[in-house]
Amino acid sequence: MFKRLSLTAATLAAATAPAFAHLNPHEHGSLMAGVSHPLFGWDHILVMVAVGIWAAMIGGRALWVVPTAFVAMMGVGYAMAVAGFPLPFVEPVILASVVAVGLLIAAAVRLPVAAAAAVVGAFALFHGSAHGGELGSAGAMSFGIGFVLATAGLHLVGIGLGAGLARVGSPLLVRGLGAASAVAGLYLMAA
């Protein structure tokens, strides 16, 4: 089974074509441009799925508190950037978030729910600032709704992945995904 999944994933990866990072708001509307933003950046995808995996790993209230904290603080960072108060060092902190959350999963760190929410919330401010800084000609509200929906969807993917692997008794695989995310973050830093 694992060999089939690996072969399928490798085949799909090899067959992909280069994609444009984001949709043009004039051609696709602000909502879809907002939805596309987190879905076409590996840094965003990796950390948002990892936040869901980590929330599933912690369990209990963390399943909804940790992803909600990310989305809420991402909204605050977005509003700050749209209002003309962008954060410094946005891209380095976003890449650091990929590495950090990946390492938290790899090391199976189970912080109290409030502390885990604070960690992801701090990183989410910078993700939101990046979204606000790349708003362009899109309408702020519809663009914001779009990337919030996409982010929540990526968190749900991570929660499902983490919970599903935990159910089949694969904690080492979950930790391996965290390590892979951290390594991918390091690669993105070097690229």
C-alpha positions in Angstrom: 0.0 0.0 0.0 2.7 2.5 1.0 4.7 1.7 -2.2 1.6 2.4 -4.3 1.0 5.7 -2.6 4.7 6.7 -2.9 4.7 5.7 -6.6 1.5 7.7 -7.2 2.8 10.7 -5.4 6.1 10.6 -7.3 4.2 10.3 -10.6 1.9 13.2 -9.9 4.8 15.3 -8.8 6.8 14.5 -11.9 3.8 15.3 -14.1 3.0 18.7 -12.7 3.5 21.8 -14.7 4.7 25.2 -13.3 1.9 27.2 -11.9 1.5 30.9 -11.5 1.7 31.9 -7.8 -1.6 33.8 -7.6 -4.7 34.6 -9.7 -5.1 38.0 -11.2 -7.9 39.7 -9.2 -9.2 41.5 -12.4 -9.6 38.2 -14.2 -10.8 35.9 -11.4 -12.4 38.2 -8.8 -11.1 39.1 -5.4 -12.6 36.1 -3.6 -10.9 33.5 -5.8 -7.6 35.5 -5.8 -7.7 35.3 -2.0 -8.5 31.6 -2.1 -5.6 31.0 -4.5 -3.0 32.9 -2.4 -2.3 30.3 0.3 -2.9 27.4 -2.1 -0.1 28.3 -4.5 2.7 29.0 -2.0 4.6 26.0 -0.5 5.5 28.0 2.6 1.8 28.7 3.3 0.6 25.2 2.5 3.3 23.5 4.6 2.7 25.5 7.7 -1.1 25.6 7.5 -1.3 21.8 7.1 1.4 21.4 9.8 -0.7 23.5 12.2 -3.6 21.1 11.7 -1.4 18.1 12.2 0.0 19.6 15.4 -3.5 20.4 16.7 -4.5 16.8 16.1 -1.3 15.6 17.8 -2.1 17.7 20.9 -5.8 16.7 20.8 -8.7 17.8 22.9 -9.6 21.5 22.7 -6.5 22.1 20.6 -8.3 20.6 17.6 -10.3 23.8 17.2 -8.4 26.3 19.4 -5.0 26.1 17.7 -6.3 26.5 14.1 -8.8 29.2 15.2 -6.0 31.1 16.8 -4.0 30.9 13.6 -6.9 32.2 11.5 -7.8 34.9 13.9 -4.2 36.3 14.3 -3.7 36.0 10.5 -6.7 38.3 10.2 -5.1 40.7 12.6 -1.9 40.7 10.6 -3.8 41.2 7.4 -5.8 44.1 8.8 -2.6 45.7 10.0 -1.0 45.5 6.6 -4.1 46.8 4.8 -4.2 49.7 7.2 -0.6 50.6 6.3 1.2 48.9 9.2 3.0 45.9 7.7 5.3 43.8 9.9 9.1 43.7 9.2 10.9 40.5 8.2 7.7 38.8 6.9 9.2 36.3 4.6 12.0 35.1 6.9 9.4 34.6 9.8 7.0 32.8 7.5 9.8 30.4 6.5 10.9 30.1 10.1 7.3 29.1 11.0 7.4 26.2 8.5 10.6 24.9 10.2 9.4 25.6 13.8 6.0 23.9 13.5 7.5 21.0 11.6 10.1 20.6 14.4 7.3 20.8 17.1 5.6 17.9 15.3 8.8 15.9 14.8 9.7 16.2 18.4 6.1 15.4 19.5 5.9 18.5 21.6 2.6 18.8 23.4 2.3 22.3 24.8 -0.8 23.4 26.8 -3.5 24.6 24.4 -3.1 28.3 25.2 0.7 28.1 24.6 0.3 26.2 21.3 -2.3 28.8 20.2 0.1 31.6 21.2 2.9 30.0 19.2 0.9 29.6 16.0 -0.8 33.0 16.5 2.5 34.8 16.6 3.5 33.2 13.3 0.1 33.8 11.8 0.5 37.6 12.2 3.3 37.4 9.7 1.3 35.2 7.3 -1.6 37.7 7.5 0.8 40.6 6.9 2.1 38.9 3.8 -1.5 38.5 2.5 -2.3 42.1 3.2 1.0 43.2 1.5 0.1 41.3 -1.7 -3.5 42.5 -1.9 -2.9 44.5 -5.1 -6.1 45.6 -6.8 -8.3 43.0 -5.1 -11.1 44.0 -2.8 -9.8 43.8 0.8 -12.9 42.1 2.3 -13.5 39.5 -0.4 -9.8 38.7 -0.8 -9.6 38.3 3.0 -12.6 36.0 3.1 -11.0 33.9 0.3 -7.7 33.4 2.1 -9.3 32.7 5.4 -11.4 29.9 3.8 -8.4 28.4 2.1 -6.4 28.5 5.3 -9.2 26.9 7.3 -9.4 24.2 4.6 -5.7 23.5 4.8 -5.9 23.3 8.6 -8.7 20.7 8.2 -6.6 18.7 5.8 -3.8 18.7 8.5 -6.2 17.7 11.2 -7.6 14.9 9.1 -4.1 13.7 8.2 -2.9 13.9 11.8 -6.0 12.2 13.3 -6.1 9.6 10.5 -2.5 8.6 11.0 -2.9 8.5 14.8 -5.9 6.2 14.4 -3.9 3.7 12.4 -1.1 3.8 15.0 1.5 5.7 13.0 2.9 8.3 15.4 6.4 7.9 13.8 4.9 8.7 10.4 3.3 11.8 11.8 6.6 12.8 13.3 8.2 12.1 10.0 5.8 14.4 8.3 6.8 17.1 10.8 10.5 16.5 10.0 9.8 16.6 6.3 8.0 19.9 6.7 11.0 21.3 8.7 13.4 20.1 6.0 11.2 21.6 3.3 11.2 24.9 5.2 15.0 24.8 5.3 15.1 24.1 1.6 12.8 27.1 0.9 15.1 29.3 3.0 18.1 28.3 1.0 16.3 28.7 -2.4 
